């Protein structure tokens, strides 16, 4: 019997994709928002495709605010874009 592949929905394009193909955005119990490339950080997770376009769409739709039920502090999206660029390089 084949192993079940966990699927998650991207906040930007709203497509269901395998969890491994997406980047997890995590809000820690302390309220800090960051990218989680390994998928192991504690906290509430939401998923975005590794394309900057999906992050832009999620920002426009205020998808992270809804996913975390909290307003996003200034600079969070810029920091996520920077982390995404660094993470995709390495």
Jmol script that loads the backbone (N, CA, C; Angstrom):
load data "model"
ATOM      1  N   UNK A   1       0.846  -1.189   0.000  1.00  0.00           N
ATOM      2  CA  UNK A   1       0.000   0.000   0.000  1.00  0.00           C
ATOM      3  C   UNK A   1       0.889   1.248   0.000  1.00  0.00           C
ATOM      4  N   UNK A   2       0.670   2.176  -0.954  1.00  0.00           N
ATOM      5  CA  UNK A   2       1.526   3.375  -1.019  1.00  0.00           C
ATOM      6  C   UNK A   2       1.312   4.274   0.191  1.00  0.00           C
ATOM      7  N   UNK A   3       2.399   4.959   0.561  1.00  0.00           N
ATOM      8  CA  UNK A   3       2.351   5.847   1.720  1.00  0.00           C
ATOM      9  C   UNK A   3       1.530   7.096   1.373  1.00  0.00           C
ATOM     10  N   UNK A   4       0.716   7.550   2.303  1.00  0.00           N
ATOM     11  CA  UNK A   4      -0.116   8.733   2.100  1.00  0.00           C
ATOM     12  C   UNK A   4       0.764   9.985   2.120  1.00  0.00           C
ATOM     13  N   UNK A   5       0.560  10.855   1.127  1.00  0.00           N
ATOM     14  CA  UNK A   5       1.327  12.098   1.055  1.00  0.00           C
ATOM     15  C   UNK A   5       0.499  13.219   1.683  1.00  0.00           C
ATOM     16  N   UNK A   6       1.036  13.871   2.743  1.00  0.00           N
ATOM     17  CA  UNK A   6       0.270  14.960   3.353  1.00  0.00           C
ATOM     18  C   UNK A   6       0.164  16.153   2.407  1.00  0.00           C
ATOM     19  N   UNK A   7      -1.052  16.668   2.238  1.00  0.00           N
ATOM     20  CA  UNK A   7      -1.300  17.797   1.348  1.00  0.00           C
ATOM     21  C   UNK A   7      -1.636  19.039   2.179  1.00  0.00           C
ATOM     22  N   UNK A   8      -1.192  20.195   1.687  1.00  0.00           N
ATOM     23  CA  UNK A   8      -1.495  21.461   2.339  1.00  0.00           C
ATOM     24  C   UNK A   8      -1.878  22.471   1.262  1.00  0.00           C
ATOM     25  N   UNK A   9      -2.634  23.500   1.665  1.00  0.00           N
ATOM     26  CA  UNK A   9      -3.068  24.514   0.717  1.00  0.00           C
ATOM     27  C   UNK A   9      -2.178  25.750   0.816  1.00  0.00           C
ATOM     28  N   UNK A  10      -1.724  26.220  -0.337  1.00  0.00           N
ATOM     29  CA  UNK A  10      -0.931  27.450  -0.381  1.00  0.00           C
ATOM     30  C   UNK A  10      -1.847  28.644  -0.118  1.00  0.00           C
ATOM     31  N   UNK A  11      -1.394  29.572   0.729  1.00  0.00           N
ATOM     32  CA  UNK A  11      -2.199  30.758   1.032  1.00  0.00           C
ATOM     33  C   UNK A  11      -2.273  31.721  -0.148  1.00  0.00           C
ATOM     34  N   UNK A  12      -1.299  31.646  -1.065  1.00  0.00           N
ATOM     35  CA  UNK A  12      -1.282  32.566  -2.197  1.00  0.00           C
ATOM     36  C   UNK A  12      -2.156  32.106  -3.345  1.00  0.00           C
ATOM     37  N   UNK A  13      -1.829  30.944  -3.910  1.00  0.00           N
ATOM     38  CA  UNK A  13      -2.553  30.451  -5.091  1.00  0.00           C
ATOM     39  C   UNK A  13      -3.737  29.560  -4.722  1.00  0.00           C
ATOM     40  N   UNK A  14      -3.860  29.189  -3.433  1.00  0.00           N
ATOM     41  CA  UNK A  14      -4.965  28.383  -2.922  1.00  0.00           C
ATOM     42  C   UNK A  14      -5.004  26.971  -3.510  1.00  0.00           C
ATOM     43  N   UNK A  15      -3.871  26.489  -4.023  1.00  0.00           N
ATOM     44  CA  UNK A  15      -3.803  25.141  -4.580  1.00  0.00           C
ATOM     45  C   UNK A  15      -3.338  24.153  -3.522  1.00  0.00           C
ATOM     46  N   UNK A  16      -3.888  22.943  -3.579  1.00  0.00           N
ATOM     47  CA  UNK A  16      -3.444  21.873  -2.693  1.00  0.00           C
ATOM     48  C   UNK A  16      -2.190  21.255  -3.290  1.00  0.00           C
ATOM     49  N   UNK A  17      -1.127  21.189  -2.495  1.00  0.00           N
ATOM     50  CA  UNK A  17       0.145  20.634  -2.965  1.00  0.00           C
ATOM     51  C   UNK A  17       0.740  19.766  -1.865  1.00  0.00           C
ATOM     52  N   UNK A  18       1.650  18.848  -2.253  1.00  0.00           N
ATOM     53  CA  UNK A  18       2.327  18.060  -1.213  1.00  0.00           C
ATOM     54  C   UNK A  18       3.061  18.975  -0.237  1.00  0.00           C
ATOM     55  N   UNK A  19       2.988  18.639   1.032  1.00  0.00           N
ATOM     56  CA  UNK A  19       3.575  19.454   2.101  1.00  0.00           C
ATOM     57  C   UNK A  19       5.053  19.759   1.858  1.00  0.00           C
ATOM     58  N   UNK A  20       5.795  18.788   1.320  1.00  0.00           N
ATOM     59  CA  UNK A  20       7.235  18.958   1.095  1.00  0.00           C
ATOM     60  C   UNK A  20       7.557  20.042   0.060  1.00  0.00           C
ATOM     61  N   UNK A  21       6.617  20.338  -0.851  1.00  0.00           N
ATOM     62  CA  UNK A  21       6.853  21.339  -1.892  1.00  0.00           C
ATOM     63  C   UNK A  21       6.609  22.763  -1.394  1.00  0.00           C
ATOM     64  N   UNK A  22       5.990  22.906  -0.226  1.00  0.00           N
ATOM     65  CA  UNK A  22       5.625  24.224   0.284  1.00  0.00           C
ATOM     66  C   UNK A  22       6.557  24.671   1.405  1.00  0.00           C
ATOM     67  N   UNK A  23       6.576  25.972   1.645  1.00  0.00           N
ATOM     68  CA  UNK A  23       7.344  26.540   2.752  1.00  0.00           C
ATOM     69  C   UNK A  23       6.357  26.857   3.863  1.00  0.00           C
ATOM     70  N   UNK A  24       6.687  26.457   5.076  1.00  0.00           N
ATOM     71  CA  UNK A  24       5.814  26.684   6.226  1.00  0.00           C
ATOM     72  C   UNK A  24       6.138  28.037   6.845  1.00  0.00           C
ATOM     73  N   UNK A  25       5.116  28.843   7.011  1.00  0.00           N
ATOM     74  CA  UNK A  25       5.241  30.096   7.756  1.00  0.00           C
ATOM     75  C   UNK A  25       4.702  29.772   9.135  1.00  0.00           C
ATOM     76  N   UNK A  26       5.494  30.025  10.169  1.00  0.00           N
ATOM     77  CA  UNK A  26       5.094  29.617  11.517  1.00  0.00           C
ATOM     78  C   UNK A  26       5.015  30.817  12.451  1.00  0.00           C
ATOM     79  N   UNK A  27       3.963  30.816  13.278  1.00  0.00           N
ATOM     80  CA  UNK A  27       3.848  31.818  14.336  1.00  0.00           C
ATOM     81  C   UNK A  27       4.130  31.087  15.636  1.00  0.00           C
ATOM     82  N   UNK A  28       5.241  31.439  16.267  1.00  0.00           N
ATOM     83  CA  UNK A  28       5.663  30.761  17.496  1.00  0.00           C
ATOM     84  C   UNK A  28       4.719  31.113  18.643  1.00  0.00           C
ATOM     85  N   UNK A  29       4.753  30.336  19.713  1.00  0.00           N
ATOM     86  CA  UNK A  29       3.921  30.667  20.885  1.00  0.00           C
ATOM     87  C   UNK A  29       4.202  32.074  21.435  1.00  0.00           C
ATOM     88  N   UNK A  30       5.403  32.594  21.177  1.00  0.00           N
ATOM     89  CA  UNK A  30       5.756  33.951  21.629  1.00  0.00           C
ATOM     90  C   UNK A  30       5.206  35.012  20.689  1.00  0.00           C
ATOM     91  N   UNK A  31       4.670  34.594  19.526  1.00  0.00           N
ATOM     92  CA  UNK A  31       4.092  35.541  18.579  1.00  0.00           C
ATOM     93  C   UNK A  31       5.024  35.940  17.451  1.00  0.00           C
ATOM     94  N   UNK A  32       6.203  35.330  17.374  1.00  0.00           N
ATOM     95  CA  UNK A  32       7.166  35.658  16.327  1.00  0.00           C
ATOM     96  C   UNK A  32       6.828  34.892  15.048  1.00  0.00           C
ATOM     97  N   UNK A  33       6.836  35.571  13.904  1.00  0.00           N
ATOM     98  CA  UNK A  33       6.520  34.939  12.619  1.00  0.00           C
ATOM     99  C   UNK A  33       7.804  34.740  11.835  1.00  0.00           C
ATOM    100  N   UNK A  34       8.024  33.512  11.330  1.00  0.00           N
ATOM    101  CA  UNK A  34       9.220  33.226  10.539  1.00  0.00           C
ATOM    102  C   UNK A  34       8.938  32.084   9.570  1.00  0.00           C
ATOM    103  N   UNK A  35       9.887  31.865   8.656  1.00  0.00           N
ATOM    104  CA  UNK A  35       9.773  30.753   7.721  1.00  0.00           C
ATOM    105  C   UNK A  35      10.403  29.518   8.340  1.00  0.00           C
ATOM    106  N   UNK A  36       9.793  28.389   8.082  1.00  0.00           N
ATOM    107  CA  UNK A  36      10.259  27.119   8.638  1.00  0.00           C
ATOM    108  C   UNK A  36      10.478  26.160   7.477  1.00  0.00           C
ATOM    109  N   UNK A  37      11.729  26.057   7.006  1.00  0.00           N
ATOM    110  CA  UNK A  37      12.022  25.220   5.845  1.00  0.00           C
ATOM    111  C   UNK A  37      12.005  23.736   6.182  1.00  0.00           C
ATOM    112  N   UNK A  38      12.247  23.390   7.441  1.00  0.00           N
ATOM    113  CA  UNK A  38      12.279  21.982   7.849  1.00  0.00           C
ATOM    114  C   UNK A  38      10.908  21.470   8.289  1.00  0.00           C
ATOM    115  N   UNK A  39      10.005  22.386   8.668  1.00  0.00           N
ATOM    116  CA  UNK A  39       8.675  21.990   9.109  1.00  0.00           C
ATOM    117  C   UNK A  39       8.638  21.464  10.526  1.00  0.00           C
ATOM    118  N   UNK A  40       9.624  21.830  11.349  1.00  0.00           N
ATOM    119  CA  UNK A  40       9.732  21.282  12.704  1.00  0.00           C
ATOM    120  C   UNK A  40       9.534  22.309  13.821  1.00  0.00           C
ATOM    121  N   UNK A  41       9.502  23.595  13.481  1.00  0.00           N
ATOM    122  CA  UNK A  41       9.388  24.616  14.530  1.00  0.00           C
ATOM    123  C   UNK A  41       8.034  24.518  15.221  1.00  0.00           C
ATOM    124  N   UNK A  42       8.014  24.788  16.538  1.00  0.00           N
ATOM    125  CA  UNK A  42       6.733  24.754  17.254  1.00  0.00           C
ATOM    126  C   UNK A  42       5.899  25.990  16.922  1.00  0.00           C
ATOM    127  N   UNK A  43       4.595  25.824  16.920  1.00  0.00           N
ATOM    128  CA  UNK A  43       3.708  26.957  16.689  1.00  0.00           C
ATOM    129  C   UNK A  43       2.694  26.668  15.602  1.00  0.00           C
ATOM    130  N   UNK A  44       1.898  27.658  15.300  1.00  0.00           N
ATOM    131  CA  UNK A  44       0.839  27.553  14.295  1.00  0.00           C
ATOM    132  C   UNK A  44       1.455  27.725  12.926  1.00  0.00           C
ATOM    133  N   UNK A  45       1.164  26.807  12.021  1.00  0.00           N
ATOM    134  CA  UNK A  45       1.754  26.860  10.691  1.00  0.00           C
ATOM    135  C   UNK A  45       0.756  27.189   9.603  1.00  0.00           C
ATOM    136  N   UNK A  46       1.256  27.870   8.574  1.00  0.00           N
ATOM    137  CA  UNK A  46       0.498  28.127   7.359  1.00  0.00           C
ATOM    138  C   UNK A  46       1.486  27.906   6.219  1.00  0.00           C
ATOM    139  N   UNK A  47       1.000  27.582   5.052  1.00  0.00           N
ATOM    140  CA  UNK A  47       1.892  27.176   3.972  1.00  0.00           C
ATOM    141  C   UNK A  47       1.802  28.097   2.763  1.00  0.00           C
ATOM    142  N   UNK A  48       2.965  28.318   2.121  1.00  0.00           N
ATOM    143  CA  UNK A  48       3.061  29.157   0.932  1.00  0.00           C
ATOM    144  C   UNK A  48       3.987  28.464  -0.063  1.00  0.00           C
ATOM    145  N   UNK A  49       3.673  28.593  -1.358  1.00  0.00           N
ATOM    146  CA  UNK A  49       4.561  28.064  -2.402  1.00  0.00           C
ATOM    147  C   UNK A  49       5.895  28.807  -2.332  1.00  0.00           C
ATOM    148  N   UNK A  50       6.976  28.188  -2.823  1.00  0.00           N
ATOM    149  CA  UNK A  50       8.280  28.871  -2.758  1.00  0.00           C
ATOM    150  C   UNK A  50       8.438  30.029  -3.743  1.00  0.00           C
ATOM    151  N   UNK A  51       7.396  30.430  -4.436  1.00  0.00           N
ATOM    152  CA  UNK A  51       7.478  31.569  -5.354  1.00  0.00           C
ATOM    153  C   UNK A  51       7.105  32.863  -4.628  1.00  0.00           C
ATOM    154  N   UNK A  52       7.819  33.928  -4.957  1.00  0.00           N
ATOM    155  CA  UNK A  52       7.545  35.233  -4.352  1.00  0.00           C
ATOM    156  C   UNK A  52       6.141  35.708  -4.724  1.00  0.00           C
ATOM    157  N   UNK A  53       5.652  35.307  -5.904  1.00  0.00           N
ATOM    158  CA  UNK A  53       4.319  35.706  -6.367  1.00  0.00           C
ATOM    159  C   UNK A  53       3.231  35.232  -5.397  1.00  0.00           C
ATOM    160  N   UNK A  54       3.379  34.011  -4.884  1.00  0.00           N
ATOM    161  CA  UNK A  54       2.389  33.482  -3.941  1.00  0.00           C
ATOM    162  C   UNK A  54       2.413  34.267  -2.632  1.00  0.00           C
ATOM    163  N   UNK A  55       3.593  34.660  -2.198  1.00  0.00           N
ATOM    164  CA  UNK A  55       3.701  35.457  -0.976  1.00  0.00           C
ATOM    165  C   UNK A  55       3.031  36.820  -1.181  1.00  0.00           C
ATOM    166  N   UNK A  56       3.205  37.407  -2.378  1.00  0.00           N
ATOM    167  CA  UNK A  56       2.564  38.692  -2.688  1.00  0.00           C
ATOM    168  C   UNK A  56       1.040  38.558  -2.653  1.00  0.00           C
ATOM    169  N   UNK A  57       0.534  37.466  -3.243  1.00  0.00           N
ATOM    170  CA  UNK A  57      -0.916  37.243  -3.247  1.00  0.00           C
ATOM    171  C   UNK A  57      -1.443  37.049  -1.832  1.00  0.00           C
ATOM    172  N   UNK A  58      -0.705  36.279  -1.022  1.00  0.00           N
ATOM    173  CA  UNK A  58      -1.118  36.038   0.361  1.00  0.00           C
ATOM    174  C   UNK A  58      -1.140  37.362   1.131  1.00  0.00           C
ATOM    175  N   UNK A  59      -0.180  38.225   0.830  1.00  0.00           N
ATOM    176  CA  UNK A  59      -0.112  39.536   1.500  1.00  0.00           C
ATOM    177  C   UNK A  59      -1.309  40.398   1.109  1.00  0.00           C
ATOM    178  N   UNK A  60      -1.617  40.428  -0.187  1.00  0.00           N
ATOM    179  CA  UNK A  60      -2.727  41.241  -0.684  1.00  0.00           C
ATOM    180  C   UNK A  60      -4.056  40.768  -0.093  1.00  0.00           C
ATOM    181  N   UNK A  61      -4.223  39.449   0.029  1.00  0.00           N
ATOM    182  CA  UNK A  61      -5.465  38.880   0.548  1.00  0.00           C
ATOM    183  C   UNK A  61      -5.489  38.842   2.079  1.00  0.00           C
ATOM    184  N   UNK A  62      -4.417  39.289   2.711  1.00  0.00           N
ATOM    185  CA  UNK A  62      -4.270  39.265   4.171  1.00  0.00           C
ATOM    186  C   UNK A  62      -4.479  37.850   4.713  1.00  0.00           C
ATOM    187  N   UNK A  63      -3.967  36.871   3.976  1.00  0.00           N
ATOM    188  CA  UNK A  63      -4.166  35.461   4.319  1.00  0.00           C
ATOM    189  C   UNK A  63      -3.452  35.070   5.613  1.00  0.00           C
ATOM    190  N   UNK A  64      -2.253  35.616   5.851  1.00  0.00           N
ATOM    191  CA  UNK A  64      -1.537  35.282   7.089  1.00  0.00           C
ATOM    192  C   UNK A  64      -2.263  35.825   8.312  1.00  0.00           C
ATOM    193  N   UNK A  65      -2.830  37.015   8.179  1.00  0.00           N
ATOM    194  CA  UNK A  65      -3.578  37.584   9.296  1.00  0.00           C
ATOM    195  C   UNK A  65      -4.741  36.658   9.667  1.00  0.00           C
ATOM    196  N   UNK A  66      -5.442  36.144   8.646  1.00  0.00           N
ATOM    197  CA  UNK A  66      -6.566  35.238   8.897  1.00  0.00           C
ATOM    198  C   UNK A  66      -6.085  33.902   9.452  1.00  0.00           C
ATOM    199  N   UNK A  67      -4.997  33.379   8.891  1.00  0.00           N
ATOM    200  CA  UNK A  67      -4.497  32.071   9.323  1.00  0.00           C
ATOM    201  C   UNK A  67      -4.050  32.098  10.787  1.00  0.00           C
ATOM    202  N   UNK A  68      -3.443  33.201  11.203  1.00  0.00           N
ATOM    203  CA  UNK A  68      -2.930  33.295  12.569  1.00  0.00           C
ATOM    204  C   UNK A  68      -3.862  34.056  13.503  1.00  0.00           C
ATOM    205  N   UNK A  69      -4.993  34.531  12.997  1.00  0.00           N
ATOM    206  CA  UNK A  69      -5.968  35.294  13.794  1.00  0.00           C
ATOM    207  C   UNK A  69      -5.296  36.432  14.559  1.00  0.00           C
ATOM    208  N   UNK A  70      -4.376  37.111  13.891  1.00  0.00           N
ATOM    209  CA  UNK A  70      -3.661  38.217  14.536  1.00  0.00           C
ATOM    210  C   UNK A  70      -3.152  39.172  13.467  1.00  0.00           C
ATOM    211  N   UNK A  71      -3.056  40.469  13.792  1.00  0.00           N
ATOM    212  CA  UNK A  71      -2.494  41.408  12.817  1.00  0.00           C
ATOM    213  C   UNK A  71      -1.000  41.142  12.630  1.00  0.00           C
ATOM    214  N   UNK A  72      -0.517  41.299  11.409  1.00  0.00           N
ATOM    215  CA  UNK A  72       0.906  41.093  11.126  1.00  0.00           C
ATOM    216  C   UNK A  72       1.663  42.392  11.405  1.00  0.00           C
ATOM    217  N   UNK A  73       2.723  42.327  12.207  1.00  0.00           N
ATOM    218  CA  UNK A  73       3.523  43.535  12.462  1.00  0.00           C
ATOM    219  C   UNK A  73       4.192  44.037  11.179  1.00  0.00           C
ATOM    220  N   UNK A  74       4.520  45.319  11.162  1.00  0.00           N
ATOM    221  CA  UNK A  74       5.199  45.899  10.001  1.00  0.00           C
ATOM    222  C   UNK A  74       6.504  45.171   9.748  1.00  0.00           C
ATOM    223  N   UNK A  75       6.827  44.961   8.483  1.00  0.00           N
ATOM    224  CA  UNK A  75       8.100  44.353   8.130  1.00  0.00           C
ATOM    225  C   UNK A  75       8.089  42.833   8.091  1.00  0.00           C
ATOM    226  N   UNK A  76       7.013  42.191   8.506  1.00  0.00           N
ATOM    227  CA  UNK A  76       6.986  40.726   8.509  1.00  0.00           C
ATOM    228  C   UNK A  76       7.085  40.181   7.088  1.00  0.00           C
ATOM    229  N   UNK A  77       6.294  40.752   6.170  1.00  0.00           N
ATOM    230  CA  UNK A  77       6.316  40.246   4.795  1.00  0.00           C
ATOM    231  C   UNK A  77       7.669  40.477   4.127  1.00  0.00           C
ATOM    232  N   UNK A  78       8.282  41.640   4.399  1.00  0.00           N
ATOM    233  CA  UNK A  78       9.609  41.909   3.841  1.00  0.00           C
ATOM    234  C   UNK A  78      10.620  40.902   4.373  1.00  0.00           C
ATOM    235  N   UNK A  79      10.541  40.625   5.670  1.00  0.00           N
ATOM    236  CA  UNK A  79      11.451  39.647   6.278  1.00  0.00           C
ATOM    237  C   UNK A  79      11.220  38.256   5.682  1.00  0.00           C
ATOM    238  N   UNK A  80       9.960  37.906   5.438  1.00  0.00           N
ATOM    239  CA  UNK A  80       9.651  36.607   4.840  1.00  0.00           C
ATOM    240  C   UNK A  80      10.196  36.523   3.417  1.00  0.00           C
ATOM    241  N   UNK A  81      10.068  37.623   2.657  1.00  0.00           N
ATOM    242  CA  UNK A  81      10.611  37.638   1.293  1.00  0.00           C
ATOM    243  C   UNK A  81      12.127  37.466   1.323  1.00  0.00           C
ATOM    244  N   UNK A  82      12.806  38.157   2.267  1.00  0.00           N
ATOM    245  CA  UNK A  82      14.259  38.022   2.398  1.00  0.00           C
ATOM    246  C   UNK A  82      14.639  36.590   2.766  1.00  0.00           C
ATOM    247  N   UNK A  83      13.923  36.003   3.741  1.00  0.00           N
ATOM    248  CA  UNK A  83      14.194  34.623   4.158  1.00  0.00           C
ATOM    249  C   UNK A  83      13.972  33.666   2.999  1.00  0.00           C
ATOM    250  N   UNK A  84      12.939  33.932   2.185  1.00  0.00           N
ATOM    251  CA  UNK A  84      12.627  33.061   1.051  1.00  0.00           C
ATOM    252  C   UNK A  84      13.768  33.106   0.030  1.00  0.00           C
ATOM    253  N   UNK A  85      14.278  34.310  -0.223  1.00  0.00           N
ATOM    254  CA  UNK A  85      15.403  34.446  -1.174  1.00  0.00           C
ATOM    255  C   UNK A  85      16.629  33.715  -0.638  1.00  0.00           C
ATOM    256  N   UNK A  86      16.943  33.904   0.635  1.00  0.00           N
ATOM    257  CA  UNK A  86      18.117  33.248   1.241  1.00  0.00           C
ATOM    258  C   UNK A  86      17.936  31.739   1.271  1.00  0.00           C
ATOM    259  N   UNK A  87      16.745  31.300   1.637  1.00  0.00           N
ATOM    260  CA  UNK A  87      16.470  29.865   1.750  1.00  0.00           C
ATOM    261  C   UNK A  87      16.500  29.154   0.413  1.00  0.00           C
ATOM    262  N   UNK A  88      16.055  29.850  -0.646  1.00  0.00           N
ATOM    263  CA  UNK A  88      16.061  29.203  -1.966  1.00  0.00           C
ATOM    264  C   UNK A  88      17.472  29.144  -2.541  1.00  0.00           C
ATOM    265  N   UNK A  89      18.358  30.044  -2.100  1.00  0.00           N
ATOM    266  CA  UNK A  89      19.753  30.007  -2.569  1.00  0.00           C
ATOM    267  C   UNK A  89      20.497  28.837  -1.938  1.00  0.00           C
ATOM    268  N   UNK A  90      20.231  28.605  -0.661  1.00  0.00           N
ATOM    269  CA  UNK A  90      20.991  27.594   0.051  1.00  0.00           C
ATOM    270  C   UNK A  90      20.186  26.425   0.277  1.00  0.00           C
TER     271      UNK A  90
END
end "model"
wireframe off; spacefill off
backbone 0.3
color backbone group
